Amino acid sequence: MELRDAILTRRSYTNYLDKKVDLQLIGEILNLAIYAPSAGNMQNWNIVIVDDDDKRKQIAQACLKQMWMYQAPVHIVILNKKPDIQRMFGKKGDSYGIQNCAALAQNILLLATDAGLASCWVGSFDKDAINGIVGAPSTQEPEIIITLGYSKDKPVSTRYKLERVCCFNQCGITRKDFGFFPLEKHKIKMEEMLKKESKSLVEKIKSLFKKDSE
């Protein structure tokens, strides 16, 4: 899958199949994801892979009782090693550390999409409870939890047009000559291609059933 296709097809999934994810695949995703940029190249993240049933249930409870999370066979907990980055940047390290973890999380989401996995970024939880569940020291603060698995459905979400969220040089200043449309055209083209592939697959399945009945 091309990068732009992964960006366009990534969605937040909250309904998962009862199907295990190969830990080798998780390792491949994370081995690439850790090339995310980080302030001062501090790489201040600590990643905890959680596939234990009981711990996943506890994490779902700690995430304001979002029990749909328990369906996902894998949870990725991203911890921020705050003292490391604060030592270099002082008070500014507080925001830099969160930004670094966010860059890592985005890599994970896109790589998961490329690998055919469904995912969801979760940012609302009891941090002390999460630390206790994964056995993290108080110096490491959970910033993001990502659910990974195979989806039961295909959620649909819309995005604002670029001209609504993009300005030039100053807020509120737009330009009519800016090329907003190529990405939108690519999205439409890709959606048409997916529809054709889906139709072709249905025809192949019908053909197989027809041969079996002959």
MDTraj code that builds the backbone (N, CA, C; nanometers):
import mdtraj as md
import numpy as np

residues = "MET GLU LEU ARG ASP ALA ILE LEU THR ARG ARG SER TYR THR ASN TYR LEU ASP LYS LYS VAL ASP LEU GLN LEU ILE GLY GLU ILE LEU ASN LEU ALA ILE TYR ALA PRO SER ALA GLY ASN MET GLN ASN TRP ASN ILE VAL ILE VAL ASP ASP ASP ASP LYS ARG LYS GLN ILE ALA GLN ALA CYS LEU LYS GLN MET TRP MET TYR GLN ALA PRO VAL HIS ILE VAL ILE LEU ASN LYS LYS PRO ASP ILE GLN ARG MET PHE GLY LYS LYS GLY ASP SER TYR GLY ILE GLN ASN CYS ALA ALA LEU ALA GLN ASN ILE LEU LEU LEU ALA THR ASP ALA GLY LEU ALA SER CYS TRP VAL GLY SER PHE ASP LYS ASP ALA ILE ASN GLY ILE VAL GLY ALA PRO SER THR GLN GLU PRO GLU ILE ILE ILE THR LEU GLY TYR SER LYS ASP LYS PRO VAL SER THR ARG TYR LYS LEU GLU ARG VAL CYS CYS PHE ASN GLN CYS GLY ILE THR ARG LYS ASP PHE GLY PHE PHE PRO LEU GLU LYS HIS LYS ILE LYS MET GLU GLU MET LEU LYS LYS GLU SER LYS SER LEU VAL GLU LYS ILE LYS SER LEU PHE LYS LYS ASP SER GLU".split()
xyz = np.array([
    [0.0841, -0.1196, 0.0000],
    [0.0000, 0.0000, 0.0000],
    [0.0880, 0.1251, 0.0000],
    [0.0545, 0.2202, -0.0851],
    [0.1289, 0.3448, -0.0869],
    [0.0948, 0.4276, 0.0365],
    [0.1871, 0.5158, 0.0745],
    [0.1676, 0.5980, 0.1940],
    [0.0381, 0.6772, 0.1865],
    [0.0118, 0.7395, 0.0726],
    [-0.1086, 0.8231, 0.0638],
    [-0.2350, 0.7393, 0.0768],
    [-0.2305, 0.6132, 0.0302],
    [-0.3458, 0.5250, 0.0459],
    [-0.3672, 0.4890, 0.1931],
    [-0.2580, 0.4677, 0.2656],
    [-0.2681, 0.4376, 0.4088],
    [-0.3277, 0.5575, 0.4838],
    [-0.2867, 0.6771, 0.4447],
    [-0.3386, 0.7989, 0.5084],
    [-0.4882, 0.8136, 0.4819],
    [-0.5286, 0.7878, 0.3582],
    [-0.6683, 0.8070, 0.3200],
    [-0.7609, 0.6986, 0.3733],
    [-0.7093, 0.5782, 0.3948],
    [-0.7967, 0.4676, 0.4388],
    [-0.7943, 0.4450, 0.5896],
    [-0.7004, 0.5049, 0.6611],
    [-0.6954, 0.4863, 0.8061],
    [-0.8218, 0.5429, 0.8705],
    [-0.8779, 0.4672, 0.9602],
    [-0.9952, 0.5110, 1.0358],
    [-0.9810, 0.4635, 1.1801],
    [-1.0669, 0.5149, 1.2675],
    [-1.0684, 0.4706, 1.4068],
    [-1.1728, 0.3598, 1.4213],
    [-1.1270, 0.2403, 1.4561],
    [-1.2137, 0.1230, 1.4651],
    [-1.2450, 0.0899, 1.6106],
    [-1.3736, 0.0648, 1.6370],
    [-1.4144, 0.0310, 1.7735],
    [-1.4914, -0.1009, 1.7804],
    [-1.4853, -0.1783, 1.6728],
    [-1.5564, -0.3056, 1.6676],
    [-1.4636, -0.4097, 1.6066],
    [-1.4166, -0.5045, 1.6890],
    [-1.3110, -0.5961, 1.6459],
    [-1.3560, -0.7413, 1.6407],
    [-1.2956, -0.8162, 1.5484],
    [-1.3188, -0.9598, 1.5379],
    [-1.2435, -1.0334, 1.6489],
    [-1.2935, -1.1494, 1.6832],
    [-1.2239, -1.2347, 1.7804],
    [-1.1144, -1.3110, 1.7049],
    [-1.0102, -1.2401, 1.6724],
    [-0.9022, -1.2955, 1.5907],
    [-0.7680, -1.2420, 1.6404],
    [-0.6766, -1.3322, 1.6700],
    [-0.5464, -1.2941, 1.7219],
    [-0.4626, -1.2216, 1.6169],
    [-0.3739, -1.1366, 1.6639],
    [-0.2777, -1.0689, 1.5765],
    [-0.1401, -1.1300, 1.6013],
    [-0.0731, -1.1677, 1.4944],
    [0.0606, -1.2268, 1.5043],
    [0.1555, -1.1250, 1.5689],
    [0.2187, -1.1641, 1.6792],
    [0.3098, -1.0724, 1.7475],
    [0.4303, -1.0363, 1.6604],
    [0.4638, -1.1234, 1.5664],
    [0.5720, -1.0920, 1.4730],
    [0.5350, -0.9692, 1.3900],
    [0.4077, -0.9607, 1.3505],
    [0.3584, -0.8458, 1.2748],
    [0.3643, -0.7194, 1.3597],
    [0.3257, -0.7302, 1.4867],
    [0.3337, -0.6156, 1.5775],
    [0.4784, -0.5680, 1.5882],
    [0.5698, -0.6637, 1.5999],
    [0.7115, -0.6288, 1.6096],
    [0.7609, -0.5563, 1.4860],
    [0.7161, -0.6003, 1.3681],
    [0.7566, -0.5350, 1.2435],
    [0.7047, -0.3921, 1.2374],
    [0.5815, -0.3725, 1.2820],
    [0.5224, -0.2382, 1.2836],
    [0.6009, -0.1457, 1.3763],
    [0.6270, -0.1925, 1.4975],
    [0.6962, -0.1087, 1.5962],
    [0.8415, -0.0830, 1.5579],
    [0.9030, -0.1811, 1.4906],
    [1.0426, -0.1658, 1.4505],
    [1.0602, -0.0525, 1.3501],
    [0.9546, -0.0236, 1.2739],
    [0.9566, 0.0894, 1.1813],
    [0.9049, 0.2167, 1.2485],
    [0.8033, 0.2016, 1.3330],
    [0.7401, 0.3180, 1.3970],
    [0.8380, 0.3990, 1.4811],
    [0.9366, 0.3318, 1.5409],
    [1.0299, 0.4032, 1.6299],
    [1.1247, 0.4958, 1.5544],
    [1.1121, 0.5014, 1.4219],
    [1.1890, 0.5997, 1.3452],
    [1.1174, 0.7340, 1.3386],
    [1.0158, 0.7513, 1.4210],
    [0.9458, 0.8797, 1.4299],
    [1.0421, 0.9876, 1.4791],
    [1.0189, 1.1126, 1.4384],
    [1.1045, 1.2209, 1.4870],
    [1.0798, 1.2477, 1.6348],
    [1.1811, 1.2969, 1.7032],
    [1.1655, 1.3359, 1.8433],
    [1.2601, 1.4513, 1.8740],
    [1.2146, 1.5419, 1.9573],
    [1.2956, 1.6590, 1.9937],
    [1.4300, 1.6140, 2.0501],
    [1.5373, 1.6688, 1.9940],
    [1.6706, 1.6335, 2.0409],
    [1.7043, 1.4872, 2.0201],
    [1.6263, 1.4190, 1.9371],
    [1.6413, 1.2745, 1.9156],
    [1.6408, 1.1979, 2.0482],
    [1.5590, 1.2461, 2.1423],
    [1.5554, 1.1868, 2.2754],
    [1.4852, 1.0502, 2.2786],
    [1.3919, 1.0308, 2.1823],
    [1.3200, 0.9023, 2.1770],
    [1.2696, 0.8634, 2.3167],
    [1.1977, 0.9557, 2.3753],
    [1.1583, 0.9441, 2.5159],
    [1.0375, 0.8547, 2.5394],
    [1.0122, 0.7635, 2.4466],
    [0.8968, 0.6755, 2.4613],
    [0.9355, 0.5377, 2.5153],
    [0.8423, 0.4794, 2.5844],
    [0.8527, 0.3394, 2.6259],
    [0.7235, 0.2742, 2.5810],
    [0.7335, 0.1635, 2.5089],
    [0.6168, 0.0993, 2.4488],
    [0.5865, -0.0318, 2.5211],
    [0.4625, -0.0475, 2.5649],
    [0.4204, -0.1710, 2.6305],
    [0.3136, -0.2379, 2.5443],
    [0.3427, -0.3590, 2.4976],
    [0.2461, -0.4382, 2.4206],
    [0.1648, -0.5208, 2.5199],
    [0.0353, -0.5040, 2.5169],
    [-0.0521, -0.5763, 2.6105],
    [-0.1453, -0.6685, 2.5318],
    [-0.1285, -0.8012, 2.5497],
    [-0.2198, -0.8965, 2.4863],
    [-0.2859, -0.9892, 2.5885],
    [-0.2573, -0.9681, 2.7153],
    [-0.3167, -1.0467, 2.8232],
    [-0.4641, -1.0084, 2.8407],
    [-0.5514, -1.1067, 2.8461],
    [-0.6956, -1.0814, 2.8547],
    [-0.7331, -0.9944, 2.9740],
    [-0.6849, -1.0318, 3.0899],
    [-0.7215, -0.9602, 3.2119],
    [-0.6705, -0.8164, 3.2096],
    [-0.5493, -0.7970, 3.1636],
    [-0.4926, -0.6622, 3.1592],
    [-0.5660, -0.5744, 3.0584],
    [-0.6064, -0.6315, 2.9453],
    [-0.6808, -0.5551, 2.8458],
    [-0.8164, -0.5117, 2.9028],
    [-0.8770, -0.5987, 2.9803],
    [-1.0044, -0.5637, 3.0424],
    [-0.9851, -0.4514, 3.1447],
    [-0.8760, -0.4595, 3.2206],
    [-0.8462, -0.3543, 3.3179],
    [-0.8172, -0.2204, 3.2488],
    [-0.7462, -0.2272, 3.1352],
    [-0.7163, -0.1045, 3.0609],
    [-0.8449, -0.0408, 3.0097],
    [-0.9360, -0.1233, 2.9571],
    [-1.0646, -0.0711, 2.9088],
    [-1.1406, -0.0027, 3.0223],
    [-1.1376, -0.0620, 3.1407],
    [-1.2022, -0.0015, 3.2583],
    [-1.1371, 0.1316, 3.2930],
    [-1.0031, 0.1353, 3.2860],
    [-0.9293, 0.2579, 3.3211],
    [-0.9472, 0.3679, 3.2172],
    [-0.9911, 0.3305, 3.0972],
    [-1.0165, 0.4288, 2.9909],
    [-1.1631, 0.4718, 2.9963],
    [-1.2062, 0.5142, 3.1141],
    [-1.3436, 0.5596, 3.1366],
    [-1.4466, 0.4549, 3.0936],
    [-1.4145, 0.3281, 3.1216],
    [-1.5034, 0.2154, 3.0947],
    [-1.5427, 0.2037, 2.9471],
    [-1.4457, 0.2259, 2.8604],
    [-1.4681, 0.2065, 2.7167],
    [-1.4469, 0.0574, 2.6856],
    [-1.5474, -0.0230, 2.7174],
    [-1.5312, -0.1679, 2.7130],
    [-1.5176, -0.2250, 2.5717],
    [-1.5490, -0.1456, 2.4694],
    [-1.5251, -0.1922, 2.3330],
    [-1.3768, -0.2233, 2.3124],
    [-1.2898, -0.1570, 2.3896],
    [-1.1457, -0.1769, 2.3744],
    [-1.1052, -0.3207, 2.4027],
    [-1.1797, -0.3861, 2.4895],
    [-1.1459, -0.5231, 2.5287],
    [-1.1537, -0.6194, 2.4101],
    [-1.2360, -0.5842, 2.3099],
    [-1.2469, -0.6690, 2.1908],
    [-1.1140, -0.6780, 2.1153],
    [-1.0383, -0.5672, 2.1146],
    [-0.9122, -0.5630, 2.0405],
    [-0.8109, -0.6551, 2.1076],
    [-0.7491, -0.7468, 2.0348],
    [-0.6571, -0.8439, 2.0944],
    [-0.5242, -0.7867, 2.1425],
    [-0.4930, -0.6654, 2.0970],
    [-0.3669, -0.6032, 2.1378],
    [-0.3891, -0.4558, 2.1728],
    [-0.3308, -0.4146, 2.2848],
    [-0.3263, -0.2732, 2.3218],
    [-0.1798, -0.2301, 2.3241],
    [-0.1519, -0.1158, 2.2633],
    [-0.0179, -0.0582, 2.2680],
    [-0.0223, 0.0632, 2.3600],
    [0.0485, 0.0560, 2.4704],
    [0.0533, 0.1674, 2.5652],
    [0.1839, 0.2432, 2.5429],
    [0.1723, 0.3718, 2.5113],
    [0.2902, 0.4556, 2.4874],
    [0.3145, 0.5418, 2.6111],
    [0.4277, 0.5180, 2.6745],
    [0.4650, 0.5911, 2.7959],
    [0.5684, 0.6980, 2.7623],
    [0.5579, 0.8097, 2.8304],
    [0.6484, 0.9229, 2.8127],
    [0.7494, 0.9264, 2.9277],
    [0.8764, 0.9038, 2.8955],
    [0.9817, 0.9087, 2.9982],
    [1.0175, 1.0552, 3.0232],
    [0.9352, 1.1188, 3.1053],
    [0.9419, 1.2636, 3.1238],
    [1.0763, 1.3158, 3.1777],
    [1.1362, 1.2520, 3.2781],
    [1.2628, 1.3065, 3.3302],
    [1.3723, 1.3150, 3.2242],
    [1.3735, 1.2207, 3.1303],
    [1.4760, 1.2198, 3.0271],
    [1.4704, 1.3468, 2.9428],
    [1.3489, 1.3811, 2.8979],
    [1.3374, 1.4962, 2.8092],
    [1.3370, 1.6282, 2.8867],
    [1.2885, 1.6255, 3.0110],
    [1.2927, 1.7470, 3.0938],
    [1.4362, 1.7838, 3.1294],
    [1.5213, 1.6831, 3.1411],
    [1.6618, 1.7063, 3.1728],
    [1.7287, 1.7891, 3.0633],
    [1.6875, 1.7680, 2.9380],
    [1.7474, 1.8408, 2.8264],
    [1.6780, 1.9741, 2.7988],
    [1.5440, 1.9765, 2.8100],
    [1.4691, 2.0944, 2.7663],
    [1.3994, 2.1704, 2.8789],
    [1.4122, 2.1234, 3.0011],
    [1.3467, 2.1917, 3.1116],
    [1.1953, 2.1868, 3.0987],
    [1.1288, 2.2966, 3.1293],
    [0.9826, 2.3004, 3.1284],
    [0.9255, 2.2745, 2.9892],
    [0.9980, 2.3173, 2.8850],
    [0.9518, 2.2944, 2.7479],
    [0.9431, 2.1446, 2.7163],
    [1.0170, 2.0654, 2.7906],
    [1.0164, 1.9209, 2.7687],
    [0.8798, 1.8590, 2.7903],
    [0.7938, 1.9244, 2.8696],
    [0.6596, 1.8712, 2.8939],
    [0.5820, 1.8574, 2.7629],
    [0.5831, 1.9637, 2.6821],
    [0.5101, 1.9578, 2.5548],
    [0.5875, 1.8789, 2.4503],
    [0.7203, 1.8906, 2.4501],
    [0.7998, 1.8169, 2.3526],
    [0.7805, 1.6653, 2.3691],
    [0.7748, 1.6213, 2.4938],
    [0.7596, 1.4783, 2.5205],
    [0.6297, 1.4240, 2.4652],
    [0.5211, 1.5005, 2.4820],
    [0.3902, 1.4587, 2.4300],
    [0.3922, 1.4566, 2.2775],
    [0.4534, 1.5605, 2.2174],
    [0.4621, 1.5674, 2.0713],
    [0.5377, 1.4469, 2.0154],
    [0.6459, 1.4105, 2.0809],
    [0.7256, 1.2960, 2.0352],
    [0.6440, 1.1668, 2.0365],
    [0.5690, 1.1460, 2.1457],
    [0.4864, 1.0258, 2.1572],
    [0.3754, 1.0253, 2.0519],
    [0.3231, 1.1444, 2.0202],
    [0.2185, 1.1553, 1.9185],
    [0.2726, 1.1185, 1.7802],
    [0.3960, 1.1598, 1.7524],
    [0.4580, 1.1255, 1.6234],
    [0.4747, 0.9740, 1.6122],
    [0.5154, 0.9115, 1.7198],
    [0.5296, 0.7655, 1.7230],
    [0.3937, 0.6991, 1.7000],
    [0.2903, 0.7497, 1.7668],
    [0.1565, 0.6913, 1.7555],
    [0.1046, 0.6992, 1.6121],
    [0.1271, 0.8121, 1.5460],
    [0.0807, 0.8258, 1.4073],
    [0.1497, 0.7249, 1.3164],
    [0.2786, 0.7035, 1.3379],
    [0.3493, 0.6015, 1.2606],
    [0.2860, 0.4643, 1.2799],
    [0.2535, 0.4325, 1.4056],
    [0.1929, 0.3018, 1.4359],
    [0.0597, 0.2866, 1.3629],
    [-0.0232, 0.3914, 1.3651],
    [-0.1540, 0.3848, 1.3003],
    [-0.1413, 0.3608, 1.1503],
    [-0.0503, 0.4325, 1.0857],
    [-0.0347, 0.4189, 0.9406],
    [0.0252, 0.2836, 0.9028],
    [0.1226, 0.2384, 0.9800],
    [0.1833, 0.1080, 0.9534],
    [0.0829, -0.0056, 0.9784],
    [-0.0012, 0.0110, 1.0787],
    [-0.1050, -0.0886, 1.1060],
    [-0.2034, -0.0955, 0.9895],
    [-0.2422, 0.0211, 0.9374],
    [-0.3315, 0.0268, 0.8213],
    [-0.2684, -0.0435, 0.7025],
    [-0.1417, -0.0162, 0.6799],
    [-0.0682, -0.0789, 0.5693],
    [-0.0640, -0.2313, 0.5844],
    [-0.0614, -0.2782, 0.7088],
    [-0.0548, -0.4229, 0.7362],
    [-0.1924, -0.4891, 0.7384],
    [-0.2973, -0.4115, 0.7118],
    [-0.4319, -0.4681, 0.7097],
    [-0.4988, -0.4754, 0.8454],
    [-0.4429, -0.4045, 0.9432],
    [-0.4996, -0.4050, 1.0782],
    [-0.5880, -0.2830, 1.1018],
    [-0.6843, -0.2999, 1.1909],
    [-0.7677, -0.1895, 1.2366],
    [-0.7069, -0.1338, 1.3651],
    [-0.7267, -0.0058, 1.3887],
    [-0.6659, 0.0568, 1.5066],
    [-0.7525, 0.1717, 1.5567],
    [-0.7228, 0.2154, 1.6780],
    [-0.7884, 0.3342, 1.7328],
    [-0.6969, 0.3995, 1.8362],
    [-0.6857, 0.5301, 1.8273],
    [-0.6072, 0.6106, 1.9210],
    [-0.6967, 0.6471, 2.0384],
    [-0.6570, 0.6118, 2.1581],
    [-0.7336, 0.6425, 2.2794],
    [-0.6491, 0.7338, 2.3687],
    [-0.7062, 0.8468, 2.4085],
    [-0.6292, 0.9423, 2.4886],
    [-0.6933, 0.9783, 2.6215],
    [-0.8072, 0.9143, 2.6520],
    [-0.8779, 0.9456, 2.7758],
    [-0.8694, 0.8271, 2.8711],
    [-0.7958, 0.8462, 2.9816],
    [-0.7794, 0.7360, 3.0771],
    [-0.7238, 0.7872, 3.2093],
    [-0.7344, 0.7032, 3.3108],
    [-0.6762, 0.7296, 3.4422],
    [-0.5289, 0.6897, 3.4352],
    [-0.4406, 0.7881, 3.4342],
    [-0.2983, 0.7622, 3.4125],
    [-0.2374, 0.6770, 3.5240],
    [-0.2763, 0.7021, 3.6455],
    [-0.2228, 0.6230, 3.7572],
    [-0.2665, 0.4767, 3.7454],
    [-0.3921, 0.4577, 3.7043],
    [-0.4429, 0.3213, 3.6891],
    [-0.3688, 0.2475, 3.5779],
    [-0.3443, 0.3160, 3.4662],
    [-0.2717, 0.2541, 3.3547],
    [-0.1302, 0.2177, 3.3982],
    [-0.0650, 0.3081, 3.4686],
    [0.0699, 0.2793, 3.5184],
    [0.0715, 0.1540, 3.6048],
    [-0.0299, 0.1421, 3.6895],
    [-0.0365, 0.0257, 3.7777],
    [-0.0585, -0.1033, 3.7002],
    [-0.1414, -0.0961, 3.5965],
    [-0.1729, -0.2161, 3.5171],
    [-0.0494, -0.2676, 3.4443],
    [0.0287, -0.1753, 3.3860],
    [0.1452, -0.2187, 3.3067],
    [0.2749, -0.2166, 3.3877],
    [0.2655, -0.1820, 3.5158],
    [0.3839, -0.1833, 3.6022],
    [0.4867, -0.0783, 3.5680],
    [0.4411, 0.0387, 3.5227],
    [0.5339, 0.1466, 3.4865],
    [0.5690, 0.2301, 3.6091],
    [0.6916, 0.2778, 3.6185],
    [0.7304, 0.3646, 3.7301],
    [0.6622, 0.5003, 3.7188],
    [0.6555, 0.5716, 3.8273],
    [0.5868, 0.7013, 3.8282],
    [0.6565, 0.8044, 3.7397],
    [0.7823, 0.7796, 3.7047],
    [0.8566, 0.8717, 3.6175],
    [0.8143, 0.8586, 3.4709],
    [0.7366, 0.7544, 3.4403],
    [0.6882, 0.7351, 3.3035],
    [0.5377, 0.7574, 3.3013],
    [0.4946, 0.8479, 3.2148],
    [0.3537, 0.8861, 3.2120],
    [0.2862, 0.8359, 3.0844],
    [0.1768, 0.7609, 3.0964],
    [0.1058, 0.7149, 2.9764],
    [0.0452, 0.8328, 2.9011],
    [0.0697, 0.8365, 2.7706],
    [0.0181, 0.9460, 2.6880],
    [-0.0895, 0.8979, 2.5913],
    [-0.0690, 0.7794, 2.5342],
    [-0.1586, 0.7302, 2.4288],
    [-0.1716, 0.5789, 2.4412],
    [-0.2920, 0.5294, 2.4158],
    [-0.3146, 0.3851, 2.4051],
    [-0.3741, 0.3586, 2.2669],
    [-0.3188, 0.2599, 2.1975],
    [-0.3676, 0.2256, 2.0641],
    [-0.4198, 0.0818, 2.0662],
    [-0.5431, 0.0640, 2.0211],
    [-0.5981, -0.0708, 2.0073],
    [-0.5650, -0.1225, 1.8672],
    [-0.5317, -0.2509, 1.8588],
    [-0.4994, -0.3125, 1.7298],
    [-0.5727, -0.4453, 1.7153],
    [-0.6191, -0.4728, 1.5954],
    [-0.6864, -0.5997, 1.5681],
    [-0.7414, -0.6014, 1.4275],
    [-0.8426, -0.6847, 1.4067],
    [-0.9099, -0.6940, 1.2770],
    [-1.0541, -0.6488, 1.2960],
    [-1.0990, -0.5623, 1.2085],
    [-1.2287, -0.4991, 1.2289],
    [-1.3467, -0.5825, 1.1810],
    [-1.4600, -0.5669, 1.2506],
    [-1.5854, -0.6290, 1.2084],
    [-1.6555, -0.5446, 1.1026],
    [-1.6232, -0.4171, 1.0982],
    [-1.6910, -0.3276, 1.0052],
    [-1.5930, -0.2252, 0.9483],
    [-1.6448, -0.1367, 0.8661],
    [-1.5628, -0.0332, 0.8048],
    [-1.6243, 0.1027, 0.8370],
    [-1.5744, 0.1706, 0.9398],
    [-1.6318, 0.3000, 0.9770],
    [-1.6086, 0.4055, 0.8696],
    [-1.7011, 0.4984, 0.8632],
    [-1.6907, 0.6076, 0.7663],
    [-1.6764, 0.7386, 0.8418],
    [-1.5819, 0.8196, 0.8023],
    [-1.5681, 0.9518, 0.8625],
    [-1.5330, 1.0510, 0.7537],
    [-1.5738, 1.1751, 0.7742],
    [-1.5494, 1.2793, 0.6748],
    [-1.4409, 1.3743, 0.7242],
    [-1.3841, 1.4471, 0.6331],
    [-1.2822, 1.5466, 0.6662],
    [-1.3229, 1.6815, 0.6089],
    [-1.2907, 1.7887, 0.6817],
    [-1.3147, 1.9222, 0.6290],
    [-1.2316, 1.9429, 0.5035],
    [-1.2812, 2.0239, 0.4126],
    [-1.2031, 2.0630, 0.2962],
    [-1.0804, 2.1408, 0.3437],
    [-0.9709, 2.1248, 0.2701],
    [-0.8453, 2.1887, 0.3094],
    [-0.8596, 2.3393, 0.3223],
    [-0.9376, 2.3989, 0.2337],
    [-0.9530, 2.5455, 0.2386],
    [-1.0193, 2.5946, 0.3668],
    [-1.0860, 2.5034, 0.4382],
    [-1.1498, 2.5418, 0.5647],
    [-1.0497, 2.5469, 0.6802],
    [-0.9409, 2.4730, 0.6682],
    [-0.8467, 2.4627, 0.7805],
    [-0.7058, 2.5121, 0.7475],
    [-0.6857, 2.5637, 0.6256],
    [-0.5519, 2.6059, 0.5843],
    [-0.5526, 2.7526, 0.5429],
    [-0.4554, 2.8289, 0.5939],
    [-0.4426, 2.9713, 0.5619],
    [-0.3009, 3.0010, 0.5122],
    [-0.2798, 3.1232, 0.4613],
    [-0.1489, 3.1647, 0.4124],
    [-0.0970, 3.2853, 0.4919],
    [0.0173, 3.2649, 0.5550],
    [0.0898, 3.3727, 0.6236],
    [0.0184, 3.4290, 0.7454],
    [-0.1134, 3.4226, 0.7484],
    [-0.1902, 3.4802, 0.8586],
    [-0.3251, 3.4104, 0.8651],
    [-0.3760, 3.3887, 0.9838],
    [-0.5058, 3.3231, 0.9984],
    [-0.6139, 3.3999, 0.9228],
    [-0.6967, 3.3279, 0.8496],
    [-0.8072, 3.3894, 0.7773],
    [-0.7742, 3.4285, 0.6342],
    [-0.6465, 3.4182, 0.5956],
    [-0.6063, 3.4552, 0.4601],
    [-0.5973, 3.3293, 0.3733],
    [-0.6775, 3.3234, 0.2680],
    [-0.6764, 3.2092, 0.1770],
    [-0.6334, 3.2538, 0.0380],
    [-0.6031, 3.1561, -0.0468],
    [-0.5632, 3.1857, -0.1840],
    [-0.6384, 3.0949, -0.2791],
    [-0.6985, 3.1535, -0.3806],
    [-0.7767, 3.0765, -0.4766],
    [-0.6892, 2.9930, -0.5697],
    [-0.5620, 3.0336, -0.5834],
    [-0.4758, 2.9626, -0.6780],
    [-0.4045, 2.8436, -0.6138],
    [-0.4368, 2.8145, -0.4871],
    [-0.3702, 2.7024, -0.4195],
    [-0.4334, 2.5724, -0.4638],
    [-0.3495, 2.4699, -0.4935],
    [-0.3986, 2.3430, -0.5489],
    [-0.4583, 2.2517, -0.4445],
    [-0.5857, 2.2693, -0.4126],
    [-0.6516, 2.1847, -0.3141],
    [-0.6999, 2.0528, -0.3728],
    [-0.7130, 2.0459, -0.5034],
    [-0.7931, 1.9388, -0.5616],
    [-0.7232, 1.8065, -0.5920],
    [-0.5926, 1.8012, -0.6202],
    [-0.5317, 1.6719, -0.6554],
    [-0.5558, 1.5603, -0.5537],
    [-0.5473, 1.5898, -0.4239],
    [-0.5672, 1.4876, -0.3222],
    [-0.7109, 1.4374, -0.3223],
    [-0.8052, 1.5294, -0.3411],
    [-0.9460, 1.4913, -0.3457],
    [-0.9727, 1.4005, -0.4659],
    [-0.9114, 1.4343, -0.5803],
    [-0.9276, 1.3515, -0.6999],
    [-0.8703, 1.2121, -0.6774],
    [-0.7559, 1.2076, -0.6090],
    [-0.6941, 1.0776, -0.5811],
    [-0.7846, 0.9949, -0.4908],
    [-0.8470, 1.0588, -0.3940],
    [-0.9362, 0.9888, -0.3024],
    [-1.0538, 0.9275, -0.3787],
    [-1.1144, 1.0057, -0.4687],
    [-1.2275, 0.9566, -0.5476],
    [-1.1842, 0.8408, -0.6359],
    [-1.0664, 0.8559, -0.6990],
    [-1.0137, 0.7517, -0.7868],
    [-0.9916, 0.6222, -0.7090],
    [-0.9360, 0.6342, -0.5866],
    [-0.9076, 0.5169, -0.5055],
    [-1.0374, 0.4490, -0.4611],
    [-1.1397, 0.5288, -0.4253],
    [-1.2673, 0.4721, -0.3838],
    [-1.3326, 0.3955, -0.4991],
    [-1.3217, 0.4496, -0.6216],
    [-1.3758, 0.3820, -0.7390],
    [-1.3021, 0.2503, -0.7640],
    [-1.1687, 0.2522, -0.7443],
    [-1.0884, 0.1330, -0.7642],
    [-1.1274, 0.0241, -0.6648],
    [-1.1496, 0.0628, -0.5382],
    [-1.1884, -0.0329, -0.4355],
    [-1.3245, -0.0950, -0.4652],
    [-1.4168, -0.0150, -0.5191],
    [-1.5486, -0.0655, -0.5550],
    [-1.5382, -0.1691, -0.6663],
    [-1.4523, -0.1398, -0.7653],
    [-1.4326, -0.2327, -0.8771],
    [-1.3723, -0.3639, -0.8293],
    [-1.2713, -0.3523, -0.7384],
    [-1.2067, -0.4725, -0.6852],
    [-1.3058, -0.5566, -0.6059],
    [-1.3911, -0.4903, -0.5294],
    [-1.4915, -0.5604, -0.4490],
    [-1.5912, -0.6321, -0.5396],
    [-1.6332, -0.5659, -0.6468],
    [-1.7271, -0.6251, -0.7420],
    [-1.6646, -0.7450, -0.8114],
    [-1.5360, -0.7300, -0.8468],
    [-1.4639, -0.8387, -0.9140],
    [-1.4533, -0.9606, -0.8238],
    [-1.4273, -0.9375, -0.6938],
    [-1.4156, -1.0468, -0.5976],
    [-1.5474, -1.1210, -0.5833],
    [-1.6570, -1.0479, -0.5799],
    [-1.7902, -1.1089, -0.5701],
    [-1.8160, -1.1984, -0.6908],
    [-1.7796, -1.1486, -0.8103],
    [-1.7999, -1.2260, -0.9336],
    [-1.7172, -1.3550, -0.9314],
    [-1.5933, -1.3471, -0.8804],
    [-1.5067, -1.4652, -0.8716],
    [-1.5671, -1.5696, -0.7786],
    [-1.6201, -1.5242, -0.6638],
    [-1.6816, -1.6152, -0.5670],
    [-1.8042, -1.6834, -0.6279],
    [-1.8863, -1.6048, -0.7002],
    [-2.0043, -1.6616, -0.7655],
    [-1.9641, -1.7674, -0.8676],
    [-1.8554, -1.7373, -0.9405],
    [-1.8062, -1.8295, -1.0417],
    [-1.7614, -1.9618, -0.9795],
    [-1.6952, -1.9541, -0.8642],
    [-1.6476, -2.0748, -0.7939],
    [-1.7661, -2.1605, -0.7479],
    [-1.8680, -2.0939, -0.6940],
    [-1.9863, -2.1673, -0.6483],
    [-2.0575, -2.2344, -0.7658],
    [-2.0571, -2.1631, -0.8800],
    [-2.1227, -2.2155, -0.9992],
    [-2.0518, -2.3423, -1.0483],
    [-1.9161, -2.3396, -1.0455],
    [-1.8372, -2.4557, -1.0883],
    [-1.8613, -2.5742, -0.9961],
    [-1.8717, -2.5470, -0.8659],
    [-1.8918, -2.6551, -0.7678],
    [-2.0266, -2.7236, -0.7875],
    [-2.1252, -2.6462, -0.8337],
    [-2.2596, -2.7019, -0.8465],
    [-2.2790, -2.7772, -0.9782],
    [-2.1852, -2.7590, -1.0726],
    [-2.1965, -2.8254, -1.2030],
    [-2.1609, -2.9745, -1.1938],
])
top = md.Topology()
chain = top.add_chain()
for i, resn in enumerate(residues, 1):
    res = top.add_residue(resn, chain, resSeq=i)
    for name in ("N", "CA", "C"):
        top.add_atom(name, md.element.get_by_symbol(name[0]), res)
traj = md.Trajectory(xyz[None], top)
